[in-house]
Amino acid sequence: MNTNKKENITIATSALLFAVAFMHLLRLGFNIDLYIGGESLAMWPSYLAMIALGYLAILNFKSLEQKNRVVWSKFVMALFIIDAVVVFYSFLSNISYWGISQKGFGYILIFDIIMIILFYFRAKKASKTQI
């Protein structure tokens, strides 16, 4: 497999693992109840998930040979892409949580798209200067 493809896959999986670990951290920090099938899920699985997924994200990210400006730009861009997907789903489903309305999710989505574009061009520019 091409080294650039391996790097991109590693960055994307690191971002996904980090995002899920961070969501569990938010659940623990704000003491958010999670219901599955009408039953409240205990908090201890979130502790385990946060530790395990955070550790995997760190190991995965450490496996990259270089951690330069391009890698960091791609990582942050991947986090914005994950956020944009969640916000887009919330926008389309007309879900309101944390006091954010559908219109608010629309503004957040626009912000996410702008940031994705900016980080894309930043990574592209940085990769050209490193060649």
C-alpha positions in Angstrom: 0.0 0.0 0.0 1.2 3.5 -0.8 2.8 5.3 2.2 0.6 8.3 1.7 -2.6 6.1 1.8 -1.3 4.4 5.0 -0.7 7.8 6.5 -4.2 9.1 5.6 -5.9 6.0 6.9 -3.9 6.2 10.2 -4.8 9.9 10.5 -8.5 9.2 9.8 -8.7 6.3 12.3 -6.8 8.3 14.9 -9.3 11.2 14.5 -12.3 8.8 14.7 -10.9 7.1 17.9 -10.1 10.4 19.4 -13.6 11.9 18.6 -15.4 8.9 20.2 -13.1 9.0 23.3 -13.8 12.7 23.6 -17.6 12.1 23.4 -17.3 9.6 26.3 -15.3 12.2 28.2 -18.1 14.7 27.6 -20.7 12.2 28.8 -18.7 11.7 32.0 -18.0 15.4 32.5 -21.6 16.5 32.0 -23.1 13.4 33.6 -25.3 12.8 30.5 -27.7 9.8 30.8 -27.6 7.5 27.8 -30.6 5.3 27.1 -30.5 2.1 25.1 -33.8 0.3 24.6 -35.4 2.4 27.4 -32.7 1.3 29.9 -30.2 3.8 31.3 -26.6 2.8 30.6 -24.3 2.9 33.6 -21.3 5.3 33.5 -18.6 2.7 33.9 -18.7 1.6 30.2 -17.9 5.2 29.3 -14.8 5.2 31.5 -13.6 2.0 29.9 -14.4 3.3 26.4 -12.7 6.6 27.0 -9.5 5.0 28.3 -9.3 2.3 25.7 -10.2 4.4 22.7 -8.0 7.3 23.9 -5.1 4.9 24.3 -5.7 3.4 20.8 -5.9 6.9 19.3 -2.5 7.8 20.9 -0.9 4.5 19.8 -2.3 4.9 16.3 -1.1 8.5 16.0 2.4 7.6 17.4 2.7 5.0 14.6 3.1 7.7 12.1 6.7 8.2 11.0 6.5 11.9 10.8 4.3 14.3 12.7 4.8 17.5 10.8 2.5 20.3 9.8 0.8 18.3 7.0 -0.1 15.4 9.4 -1.5 17.8 12.0 -3.5 19.7 9.4 -5.0 16.4 8.1 -5.8 15.3 11.6 -7.6 18.5 12.5 -9.4 18.4 9.1 -10.5 14.9 9.9 -11.9 16.0 13.2 -13.9 18.8 11.5 -15.2 16.3 8.9 -16.5 14.0 11.7 -18.1 17.0 13.4 -19.6 18.1 10.1 -21.2 14.7 9.6 -22.8 14.7 13.1 -23.9 18.3 12.7 -25.4 17.6 9.3 -27.3 14.6 10.6 -28.6 16.8 13.5 -29.6 19.5 11.0 -31.5 17.2 8.7 -33.2 15.4 11.6 -34.3 18.7 13.2 -32.8 17.5 16.5 -32.3 20.1 19.2 -29.9 19.5 22.1 -27.6 21.6 24.3 -29.8 24.5 23.4 -28.8 24.4 19.7 -31.7 24.7 17.2 -31.8 23.5 13.6 -30.7 27.0 12.5 -27.8 26.9 14.9 -26.7 23.5 13.5 -26.9 25.1 10.0 -24.4 27.8 11.1 -22.1 25.2 12.8 -22.2 23.2 9.5 -21.2 26.2 7.5 -18.3 26.9 9.9 -17.2 23.2 9.7 -17.2 23.3 5.9 -15.1 26.5 5.9 -12.6 25.0 8.3 -12.4 21.8 6.3 -11.6 23.8 3.1 -9.0 25.9 5.0 -7.3 22.9 6.5 -7.3 21.1 3.1 -5.5 23.9 1.4 -3.2 24.3 4.4 -2.2 20.7 4.2 -1.8 20.9 0.4 0.4 23.9 0.7 2.5 22.4 3.5 3.0 19.2 1.5 4.3 21.1 -1.5 6.9 23.0 0.6 8.2 19.7 2.1 8.8 18.0 -1.2 
